[in-house]
Amino acid sequence: MFYFLIVIAVLLLAYAGVLVSFVRRGRKVPPVAYLVLAVLNGLILAGVLAWGISR
């Protein structure tokens, strides 16, 4: 379970880097990008809660 959290956190950091590069180039961030960001954050939150409950 801990490795799952690490993988999701790395994906979230990479995705945030892509969004930052969009903004630096002056391009608009697509609305669906916020949905993907929310899903990744939700996965991390659910993983942390499941990991905390199982301990």
C-alpha positions as CSV (number, residue, x, y, z in Angstrom):
1,M,0.0,0.0,0.0
2,F,2.9,2.4,0.8
3,Y,4.3,1.9,-2.7
4,F,0.9,2.8,-4.2
5,L,1.0,6.1,-2.3
6,I,4.5,6.8,-3.6
7,V,3.5,6.1,-7.2
8,I,0.4,8.4,-7.0
9,A,2.5,11.2,-5.3
10,V,5.1,11.0,-8.1
11,L,2.3,11.1,-10.7
12,L,0.8,14.1,-9.0
13,L,4.1,16.0,-8.9
14,A,4.7,15.2,-12.6
15,Y,1.2,16.4,-13.5
16,A,1.7,19.6,-11.5
17,G,4.9,20.2,-13.4
18,V,3.0,19.8,-16.7
19,L,0.4,22.3,-15.6
20,V,3.1,24.8,-14.5
21,S,4.7,24.5,-17.9
22,F,1.4,25.3,-19.5
23,V,1.0,28.4,-17.4
24,R,4.6,29.6,-18.0
25,R,4.0,29.3,-21.8
26,G,0.9,31.5,-21.5
27,R,-1.5,28.8,-22.4
28,K,-4.7,28.3,-20.7
29,V,-5.1,25.2,-18.4
30,P,-8.0,23.0,-19.8
31,P,-10.9,22.6,-17.4
32,V,-10.5,18.8,-17.4
33,A,-7.1,19.3,-15.9
34,Y,-8.7,20.4,-12.6
35,L,-10.8,17.2,-12.6
36,V,-7.7,15.0,-13.1
37,L,-5.9,16.9,-10.3
38,A,-8.9,16.4,-8.0
39,V,-8.9,12.6,-8.8
40,L,-5.2,12.2,-8.0
41,N,-5.6,14.1,-4.8
42,G,-8.6,12.0,-3.9
43,L,-6.6,8.8,-4.5
44,I,-3.8,10.0,-2.2
45,L,-6.4,10.9,0.5
46,A,-8.1,7.6,0.2
47,G,-4.8,5.7,0.3
48,V,-3.6,7.6,3.4
49,L,-6.9,6.9,5.1
50,A,-6.9,3.2,4.2
51,W,-3.2,2.9,5.3
52,G,-3.9,4.7,8.6
53,I,-6.9,2.5,9.3
54,S,-5.1,-0.7,8.5
55,R,-2.3,0.1,11.0
